[in-house]
């Protein structure tokens, strides 16, 4: 290594002392997996820091320094290094590879020392070079957590602006499109986007792994696909490293369009691509007049999902029943009905939750229904990635009779104001936006984040689609329960989840027919 153990410890002490004064924009989000990994190393005595997820705050260079400390401790007392500690060291070293140089260390030397420690501890397989390639499953989990945390931020902001109205979003689509844009963000813009979107340090590899996992689902399970594309202005010179990244991790196609001379043709080309990728469910995502001579690039994502229920509702059981939009007012809807012998169910404080699986169980719909004496607003206020994961984990098989509306809805949003309010304002400000990682110049800002969705829930299953276009312009354990009735005859929240990764692909509110 470049430094001796004594010097490494001295520098690390100074790094910790300066944590309180670190630039907040460079700090790793407080509930990131990094703190759980560091906490495990601390418990084993490999580092001195008192690491608490949700409270601790470090930047990448400080994490790299802690990895160095842990390696030095393991070298002095190899009994502190077990399989779990080695796994965490490898994961941290791989995730923060680029931070070692900034902290004054040679990454390859650190990696070599970890492998030597692993062999001394009798763990050669765990310490092999392959373990430094962040495992695909870990990447998928990190990406899913980022998306799920962003899901509830975006949903609550959109729902607050649509009181009493239906809402249907795909934060997965929005996050993916913005992640491609983030690949070219630098400085304050990069830091704000990472914070607002809950991105992990290796977000691009994680998104790539998640997209690959979802797109590999066989048609016998579900028809599900994610597609990405970037549409730079004709003659716009993109940096090779940006093009390589979006092609490698996002499988994005690249097509130049003449926005200056043929804006309507460019608009139709992008809209036709989105329509094709979503089986015709999302049309005209970019409205007339949205593109012109100042358009530098459009980045698009499209998501399509269609799956049959594991156990279908019988059409003959669907009948007109009242749906209570308020405690005093109701509207008749076509209400599906079925009884299931074993359906995951949880009784929450002021609400009920069920999981309705699709074929083969890879995907499922989660439905959250407030009690009659409670409110949807109270339920939504308590929703976040951690609480929904906790509620979901607490579900148990039960015999449930379901009543649920048969419905179809379409939604359209410009999320620019919402995203700026969530903390990434500089990306929309021509004076401060920095997307120099795309072309090498600071002459771009986001002018719009357009999002359209479609969902249809019927007796056979669910069809859903979403598309996002980022327009970049020139800057100026409970016992089993039985005989439960889950009657969704009042406003409820629903989500479509990929059970393999835990990622929430869609989230919505059904408030009125």
Secondary structure by P-SEA (a helix, b strand, c coil): ccccaaaaaaaaaaaaaaccccccccccccccaaaaaaaaaaaacccccccccccccccaaaaaaaaaaaaaaaaaccccccaaaaaaaaaaaaaaccccccccccaaaaaaaaaaaaaaaccccccccccccccaaaaaaaaaaaaaaaaaaaaaaaaaacccbbbbbcaaaaaaaaaaaaaaccaaaaaaaaaaaccccaaaaaaaaaaaaaaaccccccccbbbbbbbccccccccaaaaaaaaacccbbbbbbcccccaaaaaaaaaaaaaaaacccccccccccccccccccccbbbbbbbbbbccccccccbbbbbbcccccbbbbcccccccccccbbbbcccbbbbbbbcccccbbbbbbbccccccaaaaaaaccaaaaaaaaaabbbbbbbbbbbbccbbbbbcaaaaaaaaccccccccccccccccccccccccccbbbbbbbbbcccbbbbbbbbbbbbcccccccccccccccccccbbbbbbccccccccbbbbbccc
